[in-house]
Amino acid sequence: MTLRWPPLTVRTRLIGLVLAIVLSFGAMLAWILSQQAAQAREAAYAQARVLADSAANRLEQLLGEDQVLLARMAARPLVAALDAAHCDPLIKEYVSLQPQHTTLSLHDLAGNVICSYFANPVRQYNETDHPWFFEGVRGSGFFASDAVLGPISRRWTAGEIYPVAGASGRPNGALVLAVDLEELNQRVLASVPVSALVMVIDRQDRFLLRSADAGRWIGKASSTANNNAIRGQREGVRTATGSDGIRRMWAYTTVPSTGWRVVAGLPEAEVMAAQDRLRNQTLALGFIALLAVP
């Protein structure tokens, strides 16, 4: 015997039609909202990328200018001679004319000071206290260190090292130019919008530069969790909460010549506010449209 379902009533069919309309409309609305949210997030990340790339490019420009300067200094006869009795007067005079630097000195490859801007400099660098110097002189050219607290200036600096060639053409010494990080911070990040946060992190996960409260943060360790999340990646984007408790949309990139990471963030609540309003308006209109369905 074949079972037959009773024929659907007009009411049942109408309810089914309404449900089909509601479900189709809901699915379409969800898709539209997801597309709008994705576009808004990509636009926010693009803004952060512009900030990060701008800071990285500015750093590369300034480091390149210093590299050219040091190359010219290294070619001067009195510098190349590495003679402590006949120091090039430029070493004493240069820093007083360039406040973005805290010292300039000439050393042999063992770290012994030959000439210095300071009257009483550290006489010899050693591997324990000045590993950045020996890392630099082992390289083949210009080198910029991570954050270093100047032993005499007591200011946070980055040491720029450039080889000095002897008569044989091989390096037998090095120039060291210390860049004041607070001065560099002003030159690189002065135009960052107040709502944004741009940071430069060195290879030891310490702050080199920070667009907000630089004096309080430079030289200090940055968030281990955030550093671990992007370690080994040259660039990318992510959303995370900063040490100040604000959730931001971040973009990060790497300064090629130094390995420093530039990280730029925009507050998620702020950059997504327009999208949130649009979502709420769309949902409200959708609800009204559903009420109009007979």
Helices and strands as residue ranges (DSSP letters): H 10-74, H 77-80, H 89-97, E 101-108, E 113-116, H 131-137, E 143-149, E 156-165, E 171-180, H 181-189, E 197-201, E 207-210, H 214-217, H 224-230, E 236-241, E 247-254, E 261-267, H 268-271, H 273-291
